[in-house]
Amino acid sequence: MRERLCPDPALLARASPAPPASFVIFGAGGDLTRRLLMPALYNLSLGRLLVDGFTVIGVDHNERSDEAYRQGLTEAVQGYATDRSGEFSADSIDSHAWGWLRDRLFYLTGDFEDAATYRRLGERLAAAKQAGGHGNCVFYLATAPRFFGPIVEHLAKAGLMHEEQGDFRRAVIEKPFGTDLASARALNARILGLVDERQVFRIDHYLGKETVQNILALRFANGIFEPLWCRDHIDHVQITAAETVGVEGRGRFYETAGALRDMVPNHMMQLLTMTAMEPPNDFGADAVRAEKTKVVQAIWSPGPEELARDVVRGQYDAGRVRGTAVPGYRQEPNVAPDSGTETYIAMKLHIDNWRWAGVPFYVRTGKRLAVRRTEVAIQFKPAPYTMFRATPVECTTPNLMVLHIQPNEGISLSLSAKQPGPTLRLADVRMDFRYTDWFKAGPSTGYETLLYDVLIGDATLFKRAENVEASWAAVQPMLESPAEVEHYAAGSDGPAGAEALLARDGRHWLKLT
């Protein structure tokens, strides 16, 4: 039986198809387009969330025909589906759903910084409007960051961001949005000097994960959790994004970025804000994004002593990951043999507001670790020990809730229960909820929800300018105070200094192995 990569039709019926639009991808020949965007659009096609007026125009500098572009993406999507090592996998591709999308793929050869490219693109869009009766357009910037400003500038100068007669024009910008606070501010100023904030969708695909979105549902739709979600009941929070892969041929990029720039201002901050934000007035985009920005702005700015004590940088050496020998970071292509770039970073953050005063947030992310895992762990304070003093119980175990983001989305809750027998002895037990056990949904890339939201104009899961700048402001002290990296073996849990970071507070990380 063919596996279909979409939810139950009854669930799909609750979502209306997106309006017709021309979906223009700058960087159409890149890895992001092949590996994530096209599989996501295929899933939307399979779910009948795209309509006949939908078309894709790929823009890149390599010469190729429409048919060559279609054939290349067909082979790529089929390959990723059957490979099963990534986020998009299935037994087979639905020929009708892919055929529908394939017939709507077109290609335009052009230089991103050449005005002639945008004139030709404008002609294509004008023809599409005449044929389809709409002028809706999404411009997706799946390019290197250096092109973000020039592309938006050329689009604006060519009049392609101008909205008229109810049509929409939107620009989707990938990370990294800047490399520090100053560059993020400059990029925001450049873009917002040309287009309106409501037309800009700064994307972070982590927010397309079901469990990330479920954080809000867990907290605000269940009366048993939100009263406990504060300093009175929570001891600390751990946020982990562990990867088994190395830099995957991106040594030149990673040398200028490192784990801090690559992960913390975007992915990790988004997980932190979803976990720590105050209840919004409603789930509209402005209300949700305003509360998330407040959280980041409340992160306490550490001084030199705190930076030295509360931030740990690591770099992987050679080792074994899942039984396979892998080289160290300094042996990767395009990496300096004496590189001091961190591939791992751990830190302790404090949110200086009423709800979270005194509750540390421990954040860690790294490459070439023991497992691939992203999770948010809520460690509750232990129950009073008083009533157990006359029993063999030595102490009460604190309750732990773990929100599993990937690879297996779900939630687990650890409790204490009495062991069977004549005496009162406690044992840890765990309650598990997995999405796949309760909902009929196939694997997704994390982009499906986000692309659909762009098409319908819902910016709730996208970052506003002030949120981007607040995130960079929170990490700017760390960027300005680089420290020596501590080496760790590939396939381990990370550097010893990260364990010491929590041990000083009488705590420990959840084990990855």
Summary of the structure (lengths in Angstrom):
residues: 513
radius of gyration: 24.1
end to end distance: 35.3
largest distance: 83.6
contacts: 1640
relative contact order: 0.14
helix: 39%
strand: 21%
